[in-house]
Structure formats: structure tokens, C-alpha cells
Amino acid sequence: MNGYENNTQWDMKLLNAEKIVKKYKCCPNDTFPRIDYTFLLTRHYSIHYRAYIAPAIGKQLLAKANA
């Protein structure tokens, strides 16, 4: 997480790193390490709500009021 920078559109909710070391039948004397990362990104909807959704709803309400 040292290189992680905050973002206005996305929020990183969960981060897990797990090292898994496996041996396979083909190579019993060798180990094969792997790192599995698990994370959840959530989007900040307030940015889009203010810029797109709220004006669209307002436009629809004004259009119905003038009809």
C-alpha cells in the first residue's frame, strides 16, 4: 500500500495478500510460490450524481411542469 494514491472516483475497501507455495507431481524437489491479491474497489457515486443525474432529474421535472 506504499504506492497507493487516493482517488476521487474509486475507493479501495479491502486488500489481502496471501503467499501460496505449491509442489507438483512433475517436480517433487521444487516449490512454486504464488501471491494472490484480493481487493474490492467501490465507486463514489456522488461525483456522477451531482454532475449528471441531478441535472437530468431537474430537466425532466421542468419539462413536465411546462407541458
N, CA, C, O and CB atoms as a CASP TS submission, in Angstrom:
PFRMAT TS
TARGET T0000
AUTHOR 0000-0000-0000
METHOD Language model
MODEL 1
PARENT N/A
ATOM      1  N   MET     1       0.822  -1.201   0.000  1.00  0.00           N
ATOM      2  CA  MET     1       0.000   0.000   0.000  1.00  0.00           C
ATOM      3  C   MET     1       0.868   1.269   0.000  1.00  0.00           C
ATOM      4  O   MET     1       0.333   2.377   0.029  1.00  0.00           O
ATOM      5  CB  MET     1      -0.936  -0.004   1.216  1.00  0.00           C
ATOM      6  N   ASN     2       2.175   1.122  -0.032  1.00  0.00           N
ATOM      7  CA  ASN     2       3.033   2.304  -0.006  1.00  0.00           C
ATOM      8  C   ASN     2       2.826   3.188  -1.227  1.00  0.00           C
ATOM      9  O   ASN     2       2.903   4.411  -1.116  1.00  0.00           O
ATOM     10  CB  ASN     2       4.488   1.891   0.083  1.00  0.00           C
ATOM     11  N   GLY     3       2.561   2.593  -2.398  1.00  0.00           N
ATOM     12  CA  GLY     3       2.397   3.365  -3.605  1.00  0.00           C
ATOM     13  C   GLY     3       0.960   3.741  -3.912  1.00  0.00           C
ATOM     14  O   GLY     3       0.695   4.339  -4.955  1.00  0.00           O
ATOM     15  N   TYR     4       0.027   3.408  -3.033  1.00  0.00           N
ATOM     16  CA  TYR     4      -1.396   3.680  -3.283  1.00  0.00           C
ATOM     17  C   TYR     4      -1.693   5.156  -3.106  1.00  0.00           C
ATOM     18  O   TYR     4      -1.328   5.756  -2.094  1.00  0.00           O
ATOM     19  CB  TYR     4      -2.286   2.845  -2.344  1.00  0.00           C
ATOM     20  N   GLU     5      -2.358   5.740  -4.094  1.00  0.00           N
ATOM     21  CA  GLU     5      -2.783   7.136  -4.011  1.00  0.00           C
ATOM     22  C   GLU     5      -4.297   7.195  -3.991  1.00  0.00           C
ATOM     23  O   GLU     5      -4.961   6.468  -4.730  1.00  0.00           O
ATOM     24  CB  GLU     5      -2.219   7.964  -5.191  1.00  0.00           C
ATOM     25  N   ASN     6      -4.849   8.058  -3.146  1.00  0.00           N
ATOM     26  CA  ASN     6      -6.293   8.220  -3.076  1.00  0.00           C
ATOM     27  C   ASN     6      -6.835   8.717  -4.406  1.00  0.00           C
ATOM     28  O   ASN     6      -6.171   9.475  -5.114  1.00  0.00           O
ATOM     29  CB  ASN     6      -6.674   9.183  -1.950  1.00  0.00           C
ATOM     30  N   ASN     7      -8.029   8.292  -4.734  1.00  0.00           N
ATOM     31  CA  ASN     7      -8.661   8.665  -5.986  1.00  0.00           C
ATOM     32  C   ASN     7     -10.046   9.205  -5.673  1.00  0.00           C
ATOM     33  O   ASN     7     -10.706   8.722  -4.752  1.00  0.00           O
ATOM     34  CB  ASN     7      -8.731   7.459  -6.969  1.00  0.00           C
ATOM     35  N   THR     8     -10.496  10.205  -6.433  1.00  0.00           N
ATOM     36  CA  THR     8     -11.808  10.788  -6.153  1.00  0.00           C
ATOM     37  C   THR     8     -12.946   9.935  -6.684  1.00  0.00           C
ATOM     38  O   THR     8     -14.079  10.081  -6.224  1.00  0.00           O
ATOM     39  CB  THR     8     -11.897  12.173  -6.746  1.00  0.00           C
ATOM     40  N   GLN     9     -12.682   9.038  -7.648  1.00  0.00           N
ATOM     41  CA  GLN     9     -13.743   8.203  -8.200  1.00  0.00           C
ATOM     42  C   GLN     9     -13.803   6.826  -7.565  1.00  0.00           C
ATOM     43  O   GLN     9     -14.882   6.235  -7.509  1.00  0.00           O
ATOM     44  CB  GLN     9     -13.562   8.062  -9.679  1.00  0.00           C
ATOM     45  N   TRP    10     -12.708   6.302  -7.095  1.00  0.00           N
ATOM     46  CA  TRP    10     -12.657   4.932  -6.590  1.00  0.00           C
ATOM     47  C   TRP    10     -12.115   4.897  -5.173  1.00  0.00           C
ATOM     48  O   TRP    10     -11.305   5.738  -4.781  1.00  0.00           O
ATOM     49  CB  TRP    10     -11.801   4.056  -7.502  1.00  0.00           C
ATOM     50  N   ASP    11     -12.571   3.914  -4.412  1.00  0.00           N
ATOM     51  CA  ASP    11     -12.115   3.715  -3.043  1.00  0.00           C
ATOM     52  C   ASP    11     -11.753   2.249  -2.870  1.00  0.00           C
ATOM     53  O   ASP    11     -12.558   1.368  -3.170  1.00  0.00           O
ATOM     54  CB  ASP    11     -13.201   4.151  -2.012  1.00  0.00           C
ATOM     55  N   MET    12     -10.553   1.986  -2.391  1.00  0.00           N
ATOM     56  CA  MET    12     -10.137   0.616  -2.162  1.00  0.00           C
ATOM     57  C   MET    12     -10.598   0.190  -0.772  1.00  0.00           C
ATOM     58  O   MET    12     -10.147   0.738   0.234  1.00  0.00           O
ATOM     59  CB  MET    12      -8.600   0.467  -2.313  1.00  0.00           C
ATOM     60  N   LYS    13     -11.495  -0.786  -0.723  1.00  0.00           N
ATOM     61  CA  LYS    13     -12.119  -1.197   0.534  1.00  0.00           C
ATOM     62  C   LYS    13     -11.369  -2.295   1.264  1.00  0.00           C
ATOM     63  O   LYS    13     -11.333  -2.302   2.494  1.00  0.00           O
ATOM     64  CB  LYS    13     -13.507  -1.651   0.274  1.00  0.00           C
ATOM     65  N   LEU    14     -10.774  -3.218   0.535  1.00  0.00           N
ATOM     66  CA  LEU    14     -10.182  -4.376   1.192  1.00  0.00           C
ATOM     67  C   LEU    14      -8.954  -4.795   0.412  1.00  0.00           C
ATOM     68  O   LEU    14      -8.969  -4.804  -0.819  1.00  0.00           O
ATOM     69  CB  LEU    14     -11.197  -5.547   1.304  1.00  0.00           C
ATOM     70  N   LEU    15      -7.891  -5.141   1.117  1.00  0.00           N
ATOM     71  CA  LEU    15      -6.703  -5.624   0.451  1.00  0.00           C
ATOM     72  C   LEU    15      -6.121  -6.754   1.277  1.00  0.00           C
ATOM     73  O   LEU    15      -5.869  -6.608   2.474  1.00  0.00           O
ATOM     74  CB  LEU    15      -5.671  -4.489   0.245  1.00  0.00           C
ATOM     75  N   ASN    16      -5.914  -7.873   0.623  1.00  0.00           N
ATOM     76  CA  ASN    16      -5.338  -9.032   1.277  1.00  0.00           C
ATOM     77  C   ASN    16      -4.321  -9.641   0.335  1.00  0.00           C
ATOM     78  O   ASN    16      -4.591  -9.792  -0.857  1.00  0.00           O
ATOM     79  CB  ASN    16      -6.430 -10.065   1.674  1.00  0.00           C
ATOM     80  N   ALA    17      -3.162  -9.990   0.847  1.00  0.00           N
ATOM     81  CA  ALA    17      -2.140 -10.664   0.054  1.00  0.00           C
ATOM     82  C   ALA    17      -1.806 -11.978   0.753  1.00  0.00           C
ATOM     83  O   ALA    17      -1.519 -12.007   1.949  1.00  0.00           O
ATOM     84  CB  ALA    17      -0.859  -9.766  -0.122  1.00  0.00           C
ATOM     85  N   GLU    18      -1.848 -13.054  -0.009  1.00  0.00           N
ATOM     86  CA  GLU    18      -1.597 -14.372   0.559  1.00  0.00           C
ATOM     87  C   GLU    18      -0.555 -15.091  -0.301  1.00  0.00           C
ATOM     88  O   GLU    18      -0.725 -15.238  -1.511  1.00  0.00           O
ATOM     89  CB  GLU    18      -2.916 -15.202   0.652  1.00  0.00           C
ATOM     90  N   LYS    19       0.511 -15.529   0.339  1.00  0.00           N
ATOM     91  CA  LYS    19       1.549 -16.272  -0.366  1.00  0.00           C
ATOM     92  C   LYS    19       1.215 -17.756  -0.290  1.00  0.00           C
ATOM     93  O   LYS    19       0.987 -18.299   0.791  1.00  0.00           O
ATOM     94  CB  LYS    19       2.963 -15.982   0.234  1.00  0.00           C
ATOM     95  N   ILE    20       1.191 -18.397  -1.444  1.00  0.00           N
ATOM     96  CA  ILE    20       0.882 -19.820  -1.536  1.00  0.00           C
ATOM     97  C   ILE    20       2.066 -20.513  -2.196  1.00  0.00           C
ATOM     98  O   ILE    20       2.495 -20.130  -3.285  1.00  0.00           O
ATOM     99  CB  ILE    20      -0.444 -20.071  -2.338  1.00  0.00           C
ATOM    100  N   VAL    21       2.585 -21.525  -1.535  1.00  0.00           N
ATOM    101  CA  VAL    21       3.707 -22.289  -2.070  1.00  0.00           C
ATOM    102  C   VAL    21       3.216 -23.698  -2.355  1.00  0.00           C
ATOM    103  O   VAL    21       2.692 -24.370  -1.466  1.00  0.00           O
ATOM    104  CB  VAL    21       4.922 -22.300  -1.080  1.00  0.00           C
ATOM    105  N   LYS    22       3.387 -24.150  -3.601  1.00  0.00           N
ATOM    106  CA  LYS    22       2.889 -25.466  -4.003  1.00  0.00           C
ATOM    107  C   LYS    22       4.014 -26.325  -4.552  1.00  0.00           C
ATOM    108  O   LYS    22       5.004 -25.834  -5.093  1.00  0.00           O
ATOM    109  CB  LYS    22       1.779 -25.327  -5.046  1.00  0.00           C
ATOM    110  N   LYS    23       3.821 -27.618  -4.392  1.00  0.00           N
ATOM    111  CA  LYS    23       4.676 -28.608  -5.034  1.00  0.00           C
ATOM    112  C   LYS    23       3.801 -29.411  -5.982  1.00  0.00           C
ATOM    113  O   LYS    23       2.652 -29.725  -5.670  1.00  0.00           O
ATOM    114  CB  LYS    23       5.389 -29.536  -3.981  1.00  0.00           C
ATOM    115  N   TYR    24       4.349 -29.738  -7.132  1.00  0.00           N
ATOM    116  CA  TYR    24       3.610 -30.509  -8.125  1.00  0.00           C
ATOM    117  C   TYR    24       4.275 -31.860  -8.337  1.00  0.00           C
ATOM    118  O   TYR    24       5.463 -32.032  -8.062  1.00  0.00           O
ATOM    119  CB  TYR    24       3.516 -29.740  -9.455  1.00  0.00           C
ATOM    120  N   LYS    25       3.492 -32.820  -8.831  1.00  0.00           N
ATOM    121  CA  LYS    25       3.990 -34.185  -9.047  1.00  0.00           C
ATOM    122  C   LYS    25       5.159 -34.225 -10.024  1.00  0.00           C
ATOM    123  O   LYS    25       6.069 -35.043  -9.890  1.00  0.00           O
ATOM    124  CB  LYS    25       2.869 -35.074  -9.559  1.00  0.00           C
ATOM    125  N   CYS    26       5.120 -33.343 -10.995  1.00  0.00           N
ATOM    126  CA  CYS    26       6.165 -33.360 -12.016  1.00  0.00           C
ATOM    127  C   CYS    26       7.535 -32.976 -11.467  1.00  0.00           C
ATOM    128  O   CYS    26       8.558 -33.448 -11.962  1.00  0.00           O
ATOM    129  CB  CYS    26       5.795 -32.427 -13.140  1.00  0.00           C
ATOM    130  N   CYS    27       7.557 -32.127 -10.452  1.00  0.00           N
ATOM    131  CA  CYS    27       8.817 -31.614  -9.894  1.00  0.00           C
ATOM    132  C   CYS    27       8.768 -31.678  -8.375  1.00  0.00           C
ATOM    133  O   CYS    27       8.583 -30.646  -7.730  1.00  0.00           O
ATOM    134  CB  CYS    27       9.084 -30.155 -10.367  1.00  0.00           C
ATOM    135  N   PRO    28       8.929 -32.865  -7.780  1.00  0.00           N
ATOM    136  CA  PRO    28       8.756 -33.001  -6.327  1.00  0.00           C
ATOM    137  C   PRO    28       9.819 -32.275  -5.502  1.00  0.00           C
ATOM    138  O   PRO    28       9.601 -32.013  -4.319  1.00  0.00           O
ATOM    139  CB  PRO    28       8.763 -34.454  -5.959  1.00  0.00           C
ATOM    140  N   ASN    29      10.948 -31.950  -6.097  1.00  0.00           N
ATOM    141  CA  ASN    29      12.016 -31.276  -5.344  1.00  0.00           C
ATOM    142  C   ASN    29      11.935 -29.752  -5.441  1.00  0.00           C
ATOM    143  O   ASN    29      12.687 -29.049  -4.766  1.00  0.00           O
ATOM    144  CB  ASN    29      13.374 -31.743  -5.844  1.00  0.00           C
ATOM    145  N   ASP    30      11.034 -29.241  -6.273  1.00  0.00           N
ATOM    146  CA  ASP    30      10.905 -27.796  -6.458  1.00  0.00           C
ATOM    147  C   ASP    30       9.592 -27.284  -5.864  1.00  0.00           C
ATOM    148  O   ASP    30       8.584 -27.990  -5.840  1.00  0.00           O
ATOM    149  CB  ASP    30      10.987 -27.438  -7.951  1.00  0.00           C
ATOM    150  N   THR    31       9.633 -26.056  -5.394  1.00  0.00           N
ATOM    151  CA  THR    31       8.416 -25.393  -4.928  1.00  0.00           C
ATOM    152  C   THR    31       8.127 -24.219  -5.861  1.00  0.00           C
ATOM    153  O   THR    31       9.037 -23.609  -6.421  1.00  0.00           O
ATOM    154  CB  THR    31       8.561 -24.910  -3.439  1.00  0.00           C
ATOM    155  N   PHE    32       6.845 -23.921  -6.012  1.00  0.00           N
ATOM    156  CA  PHE    32       6.419 -22.843  -6.894  1.00  0.00           C
ATOM    157  C   PHE    32       5.583 -21.851  -6.091  1.00  0.00           C
ATOM    158  O   PHE    32       4.418 -22.118  -5.796  1.00  0.00           O
ATOM    159  CB  PHE    32       5.615 -23.395  -8.109  1.00  0.00           C
ATOM    160  N   PRO    33       6.177 -20.698  -5.732  1.00  0.00           N
ATOM    161  CA  PRO    33       5.437 -19.699  -4.952  1.00  0.00           C
ATOM    162  C   PRO    33       4.523 -18.857  -5.830  1.00  0.00           C
ATOM    163  O   PRO    33       4.791 -18.634  -7.010  1.00  0.00           O
ATOM    164  CB  PRO    33       6.405 -18.793  -4.205  1.00  0.00           C
ATOM    165  N   ARG    34       3.431 -18.395  -5.217  1.00  0.00           N
ATOM    166  CA  ARG    34       2.455 -17.546  -5.888  1.00  0.00           C
ATOM    167  C   ARG    34       1.883 -16.593  -4.851  1.00  0.00           C
ATOM    168  O   ARG    34       1.728 -16.960  -3.687  1.00  0.00           O
ATOM    169  CB  ARG    34       1.324 -18.393  -6.571  1.00  0.00           C
ATOM    170  N   ILE    35       1.573 -15.389  -5.262  1.00  0.00           N
ATOM    171  CA  ILE    35       0.935 -14.422  -4.363  1.00  0.00           C
ATOM    172  C   ILE    35      -0.437 -14.098  -4.935  1.00  0.00           C
ATOM    173  O   ILE    35      -0.553 -13.666  -6.082  1.00  0.00           O
ATOM    174  CB  ILE    35       1.806 -13.117  -4.196  1.00  0.00           C
ATOM    175  N   ASP    36      -1.470 -14.309  -4.136  1.00  0.00           N
ATOM    176  CA  ASP    36      -2.848 -13.985  -4.522  1.00  0.00           C
ATOM    177  C   ASP    36      -3.253 -12.694  -3.817  1.00  0.00           C
ATOM    178  O   ASP    36      -3.163 -12.587  -2.594  1.00  0.00           O
ATOM    179  CB  ASP    36      -3.835 -15.156  -4.164  1.00  0.00           C
ATOM    180  N   TYR    37      -3.701 -11.720  -4.601  1.00  0.00           N
ATOM    181  CA  TYR    37      -4.185 -10.456  -4.061  1.00  0.00           C
ATOM    182  C   TYR    37      -5.701 -10.425  -4.168  1.00  0.00           C
ATOM    183  O   TYR    37      -6.274 -10.800  -5.191  1.00  0.00           O
ATOM    184  CB  TYR    37      -3.551  -9.248  -4.804  1.00  0.00           C
ATOM    185  N   THR    38      -6.336  -9.975  -3.105  1.00  0.00           N
ATOM    186  CA  THR    38      -7.783  -9.803  -3.090  1.00  0.00           C
ATOM    187  C   THR    38      -8.078  -8.368  -2.669  1.00  0.00           C
ATOM    188  O   THR    38      -7.609  -7.902  -1.631  1.00  0.00           O
ATOM    189  CB  THR    38      -8.474 -10.833  -2.129  1.00  0.00           C
ATOM    190  N   PHE    39      -8.870  -7.673  -3.499  1.00  0.00           N
ATOM    191  CA  PHE    39      -9.252  -6.317  -3.125  1.00  0.00           C
ATOM    192  C   PHE    39     -10.616  -5.998  -3.706  1.00  0.00           C
ATOM    193  O   PHE    39     -11.080  -6.640  -4.648  1.00  0.00           O
ATOM    194  CB  PHE    39      -8.204  -5.292  -3.606  1.00  0.00           C
ATOM    195  N   LEU    40     -11.241  -4.999  -3.124  1.00  0.00           N
ATOM    196  CA  LEU    40     -12.571  -4.572  -3.539  1.00  0.00           C
ATOM    197  C   LEU    40     -12.529  -3.079  -3.822  1.00  0.00           C
ATOM    198  O   LEU    40     -12.158  -2.282  -2.960  1.00  0.00           O
ATOM    199  CB  LEU    40     -13.640  -4.909  -2.454  1.00  0.00           C
ATOM    200  N   LEU    41     -12.912  -2.711  -5.032  1.00  0.00           N
ATOM    201  CA  LEU    41     -12.990  -1.306  -5.392  1.00  0.00           C
ATOM    202  C   LEU    41     -14.451  -0.887  -5.425  1.00  0.00           C
ATOM    203  O   LEU    41     -15.289  -1.567  -6.019  1.00  0.00           O
ATOM    204  CB  LEU    41     -12.306  -1.040  -6.756  1.00  0.00           C
ATOM    205  N   THR    42     -14.749   0.228  -4.787  1.00  0.00           N
ATOM    206  CA  THR    42     -16.099   0.773  -4.861  1.00  0.00           C
ATOM    207  C   THR    42     -16.010   2.159  -5.471  1.00  0.00           C
ATOM    208  O   THR    42     -15.047   2.895  -5.255  1.00  0.00           O
ATOM    209  CB  THR    42     -16.780   0.817  -3.455  1.00  0.00           C
ATOM    210  N   ARG    43     -17.024   2.493  -6.228  1.00  0.00           N
ATOM    211  CA  ARG    43     -17.043   3.768  -6.928  1.00  0.00           C
ATOM    212  C   ARG    43     -17.829   4.797  -6.128  1.00  0.00           C
ATOM    213  O   ARG    43     -18.880   4.490  -5.565  1.00  0.00           O
ATOM    214  CB  ARG    43     -17.642   3.608  -8.331  1.00  0.00           C
ATOM    215  N   HIS    44     -17.312   6.013  -6.085  1.00  0.00           N
ATOM    216  CA  HIS    44     -18.016   7.112  -5.433  1.00  0.00           C
ATOM    217  C   HIS    44     -19.069   7.637  -6.394  1.00  0.00           C
ATOM    218  O   HIS    44     -18.732   8.250  -7.407  1.00  0.00           O
ATOM    219  CB  HIS    44     -17.033   8.245  -5.002  1.00  0.00           C
ATOM    220  N   TYR    45     -20.322   7.406  -6.092  1.00  0.00           N
ATOM    221  CA  TYR    45     -21.401   7.823  -6.978  1.00  0.00           C
ATOM    222  C   TYR    45     -21.768   9.286  -6.811  1.00  0.00           C
ATOM    223  O   TYR    45     -22.441   9.847  -7.675  1.00  0.00           O
ATOM    224  CB  TYR    45     -22.611   6.974  -6.742  1.00  0.00           C
ATOM    225  N   SER    46     -21.356   9.905  -5.750  1.00  0.00           N
ATOM    226  CA  SER    46     -21.748  11.294  -5.519  1.00  0.00           C
ATOM    227  C   SER    46     -21.210  12.211  -6.604  1.00  0.00           C
ATOM    228  O   SER    46     -21.841  13.215  -6.932  1.00  0.00           O
ATOM    229  CB  SER    46     -21.261  11.764  -4.154  1.00  0.00           C
ATOM    230  N   ILE    47     -20.057  11.884  -7.165  1.00  0.00           N
ATOM    231  CA  ILE    47     -19.475  12.711  -8.218  1.00  0.00           C
ATOM    232  C   ILE    47     -20.377  12.692  -9.448  1.00  0.00           C
ATOM    233  O   ILE    47     -20.677  13.743 -10.013  1.00  0.00           O
ATOM    234  CB  ILE    47     -18.052  12.221  -8.581  1.00  0.00           C
ATOM    235  N   HIS    48     -20.807  11.514  -9.861  1.00  0.00           N
ATOM    236  CA  HIS    48     -21.663  11.397 -11.031  1.00  0.00           C
ATOM    237  C   HIS    48     -23.077  11.891 -10.743  1.00  0.00           C
ATOM    238  O   HIS    48     -23.750  12.416 -11.630  1.00  0.00           O
ATOM    239  CB  HIS    48     -21.701   9.956 -11.510  1.00  0.00           C
ATOM    240  N   TYR    49     -23.516  11.724  -9.517  1.00  0.00           N
ATOM    241  CA  TYR    49     -24.859  12.179  -9.159  1.00  0.00           C
ATOM    242  C   TYR    49     -24.959  13.689  -9.317  1.00  0.00           C
ATOM    243  O   TYR    49     -25.920  14.194  -9.897  1.00  0.00           O
ATOM    244  CB  TYR    49     -25.211  11.766  -7.714  1.00  0.00           C
ATOM    245  N   ARG    50     -23.982  14.397  -8.812  1.00  0.00           N
ATOM    246  CA  ARG    50     -24.009  15.860  -8.892  1.00  0.00           C
ATOM    247  C   ARG    50     -23.843  16.354 -10.323  1.00  0.00           C
ATOM    248  O   ARG    50     -24.431  17.365 -10.707  1.00  0.00           O
ATOM    249  CB  ARG    50     -22.917  16.453  -8.014  1.00  0.00           C
ATOM    250  N   ALA    51     -23.044  15.645 -11.111  1.00  0.00           N
ATOM    251  CA  ALA    51     -22.733  16.140 -12.453  1.00  0.00           C
ATOM    252  C   ALA    51     -23.764  15.731 -13.499  1.00  0.00           C
ATOM    253  O   ALA    51     -24.011  16.489 -14.437  1.00  0.00           O
ATOM    254  CB  ALA    51     -21.377  15.647 -12.874  1.00  0.00           C
ATOM    255  N   TYR    52     -24.372  14.552 -13.364  1.00  0.00           N
ATOM    256  CA  TYR    52     -25.233  14.032 -14.429  1.00  0.00           C
ATOM    257  C   TYR    52     -26.668  13.735 -13.985  1.00  0.00           C
ATOM    258  O   TYR    52     -27.620  14.151 -14.644  1.00  0.00           O
ATOM    259  CB  TYR    52     -24.627  12.784 -14.987  1.00  0.00           C
ATOM    260  N   ILE    53     -26.820  13.031 -12.891  1.00  0.00           N
ATOM    261  CA  ILE    53     -28.132  12.532 -12.503  1.00  0.00           C
ATOM    262  C   ILE    53     -29.030  13.645 -11.980  1.00  0.00           C
ATOM    263  O   ILE    53     -30.175  13.762 -12.417  1.00  0.00           O
ATOM    264  CB  ILE    53     -27.988  11.448 -11.453  1.00  0.00           C
ATOM    265  N   ALA    54     -28.546  14.453 -11.066  1.00  0.00           N
ATOM    266  CA  ALA    54     -29.366  15.522 -10.503  1.00  0.00           C
ATOM    267  C   ALA    54     -29.822  16.513 -11.582  1.00  0.00           C
ATOM    268  O   ALA    54     -31.002  16.864 -11.601  1.00  0.00           O
ATOM    269  CB  ALA    54     -28.588  16.258  -9.409  1.00  0.00           C
ATOM    270  N   PRO    55     -28.945  16.980 -12.482  1.00  0.00           N
ATOM    271  CA  PRO    55     -29.429  17.867 -13.548  1.00  0.00           C
ATOM    272  C   PRO    55     -30.429  17.189 -14.487  1.00  0.00           C
ATOM    273  O   PRO    55     -31.360  17.840 -14.963  1.00  0.00           O
ATOM    274  CB  PRO    55     -28.257  18.381 -14.354  1.00  0.00           C
ATOM    275  N   ALA    56     -30.254  15.907 -14.758  1.00  0.00           N
ATOM    276  CA  ALA    56     -31.190  15.191 -15.628  1.00  0.00           C
ATOM    277  C   ALA    56     -32.575  15.107 -14.985  1.00  0.00           C
ATOM    278  O   ALA    56     -33.591  15.285 -15.657  1.00  0.00           O
ATOM    279  CB  ALA    56     -30.662  13.777 -15.940  1.00  0.00           C
ATOM    280  N   ILE    57     -32.608  14.834 -13.684  1.00  0.00           N
ATOM    281  CA  ILE    57     -33.890  14.785 -12.972  1.00  0.00           C
ATOM    282  C   ILE    57     -34.540  16.165 -12.971  1.00  0.00           C
ATOM    283  O   ILE    57     -35.747  16.282 -13.183  1.00  0.00           O
ATOM    284  CB  ILE    57     -33.694  14.280 -11.519  1.00  0.00           C
ATOM    285  N   GLY    58     -33.744  17.215 -12.732  1.00  0.00           N
ATOM    286  CA  GLY    58     -34.273  18.565 -12.745  1.00  0.00           C
ATOM    287  C   GLY    58     -34.833  18.952 -14.100  1.00  0.00           C
ATOM    288  O   GLY    58     -35.873  19.605 -14.188  1.00  0.00           O
ATOM    289  N   LYS    59     -34.142  18.551 -15.155  1.00  0.00           N
ATOM    290  CA  LYS    59     -34.615  18.844 -16.518  1.00  0.00           C
ATOM    291  C   LYS    59     -35.942  18.154 -16.793  1.00  0.00           C
ATOM    292  O   LYS    59     -36.838  18.745 -17.397  1.00  0.00           O
ATOM    293  CB  LYS    59     -33.572  18.406 -17.559  1.00  0.00           C
ATOM    294  N   GLN    60     -36.072  16.922 -16.358  1.00  0.00           N
ATOM    295  CA  GLN    60     -37.320  16.189 -16.558  1.00  0.00           C
ATOM    296  C   GLN    60     -38.471  16.847 -15.793  1.00  0.00           C
ATOM    297  O   GLN    60     -39.580  16.968 -16.315  1.00  0.00           O
ATOM    298  CB  GLN    60     -37.157  14.727 -16.115  1.00  0.00           C
ATOM    299  N   LEU    61     -38.206  17.265 -14.576  1.00  0.00           N
ATOM    300  CA  LEU    61     -39.242  17.929 -13.782  1.00  0.00           C
ATOM    301  C   LEU    61     -39.671  19.242 -14.427  1.00  0.00           C
ATOM    302  O   LEU    61     -40.861  19.556 -14.458  1.00  0.00           O
ATOM    303  CB  LEU    61     -38.742  18.184 -12.355  1.00  0.00           C
ATOM    304  N   LEU    62     -38.716  20.011 -14.942  1.00  0.00           N
ATOM    305  CA  LEU    62     -39.042  21.267 -15.618  1.00  0.00           C
ATOM    306  C   LEU    62     -39.822  21.024 -16.914  1.00  0.00           C
ATOM    307  O   LEU    62     -40.733  21.781 -17.251  1.00  0.00           O
ATOM    308  CB  LEU    62     -37.762  22.052 -15.918  1.00  0.00           C
ATOM    309  N   ALA    63     -39.459  19.971 -17.628  1.00  0.00           N
ATOM    310  CA  ALA    63     -40.161  19.654 -18.875  1.00  0.00           C
ATOM    311  C   ALA    63     -41.606  19.282 -18.589  1.00  0.00           C
ATOM    312  O   ALA    63     -42.497  19.675 -19.341  1.00  0.00           O
ATOM    313  CB  ALA    63     -39.457  18.509 -19.623  1.00  0.00           C
ATOM    314  N   LYS    64     -41.862  18.531 -17.518  1.00  0.00           N
ATOM    315  CA  LYS    64     -43.226  18.138 -17.169  1.00  0.00           C
ATOM    316  C   LYS    64     -44.031  19.329 -16.669  1.00  0.00           C
ATOM    317  O   LYS    64     -45.235  19.410 -16.915  1.00  0.00           O
ATOM    318  CB  LYS    64     -43.208  17.038 -16.110  1.00  0.00           C
ATOM    319  N   ALA    65     -43.368  20.265 -15.961  1.00  0.00           N
ATOM    320  CA  ALA    65     -44.057  21.435 -15.446  1.00  0.00           C
ATOM    321  C   ALA    65     -44.489  22.371 -16.579  1.00  0.00           C
ATOM    322  O   ALA    65     -45.530  23.021 -16.487  1.00  0.00           O
ATOM    323  CB  ALA    65     -43.162  22.178 -14.460  1.00  0.00           C
ATOM    324  N   ASN    66     -43.688  22.437 -17.642  1.00  0.00           N
ATOM    325  CA  ASN    66     -44.016  23.308 -18.773  1.00  0.00           C
ATOM    326  C   ASN    66     -45.003  22.668 -19.730  1.00  0.00           C
ATOM    327  O   ASN    66     -45.566  23.367 -20.572  1.00  0.00           O
ATOM    328  CB  ASN    66     -42.761  23.682 -19.520  1.00  0.00           C
ATOM    329  N   ALA    67     -45.234  21.377 -19.636  1.00  0.00           N
ATOM    330  CA  ALA    67     -46.138  20.686 -20.587  1.00  0.00           C
ATOM    331  C   ALA    67     -47.590  20.878 -20.253  1.00  0.00           C
ATOM    332  O   ALA    67     -48.459  20.361 -20.955  1.00  0.00           O
ATOM    333  CB  ALA    67     -45.838  19.208 -20.621  1.00  0.00           C
TER
END
